[in-house]
Amino acid sequence: MIKGVRRNFNAGVASFSFMSWLAARQGWRRCVVQFSASLTLMFQEWVFADRFAAARDAGFEAVEFSHPQGMSAERVAGLLRQNDLIQVLATAPVIAGTKGVAAVIGREADFRDALEQGLEFASIATAPLLHVLTGVVDQTHYASSCGRFVDNMQWAVEEARRYDVKIVIEAINQMAVPGYFIRSLSSAAHWAQQIHGLGLILDLYHAAVEGLPAESCLAQYADQASHVQIANLHGRSEPDSALLAAVARAGYKGWVGAEYVPKAGTVEGLTWMNGGTQPSLANC
């Protein structure tokens, strides 16, 4: 069965049968694919505290989200327990007016304060991964920002070990955030390789905006990735069948984050997962 979908929809059974046939036809290996729901982008029809129950009712067993302002880690941990959910990815608090400060010269104290808050939150919520945003850096200061980034992240990785949390980074496309320090997937992978203990988020939406096909990204980076996120290139909406098929063929074993903005209602748009006209990730 698909981990992350607990309800036995008739349509879901039909979709599973279709994927079984497709897997046999294309020679894919069978595996379990695990989905997590982004409570930042999905389930916005509910106030944040109610999104946990909504996600669980929709069939998810895991969630991920940006640092929730005004809600304590203890409250989040309680909502996770109450709804039998796990949080697979947390995000360090982002200072107002920034996209993070990990690579921003002169903001070292702010970076450390935000990281400590994020680590304490992740520890209480038992989230194994903490996403750290790196910030916007002008090209003229890029070289010196690289040094600051390395120093900050080496400290962060060591600090995170005390909490049994892994620090992860991702590339954000330059159309969304011009000047974001990690400007390409290859750059993110490079930093994750260079800084021992630093993890990579393989975000296939940002990669697609960069012009990179999902299949080639997965072939090159899936083994390195600590987490994968998916969304349709067009409108950052529900994943389409081509993207799902690429993830299925890759046989990725970790959590796959559904980090997209639903076209209409969140639940109405879950046909890709529950069954319907688009194949699910039942097999790979």
Secondary structure, DSSP 8 states (H G I E B T S, - for coil): --TT--S--HHHHHHHHHHHHHHHHHT------EEEEETTTS-TTS-HHHHHHHHHHTT-SEEE-S--TT--HHHHHHHHHHTT-EEEEEE----TTSSB-TT-TT-HHHHHHHHHHHHHHHHHHT-SEEE--B-B--GGGHHHHHHHHHHHHHHHHHHHHTTT-EEEE----TTTSTTBSS-SHHHHHHHHHHSTT-EEEEEHHHHHHTT--HHHHHHHHTTTEEEEEE--TTTT-S--HHHHHHHHHHT--SEEEE----SS-TTTTTHHHH-SSS--SS--
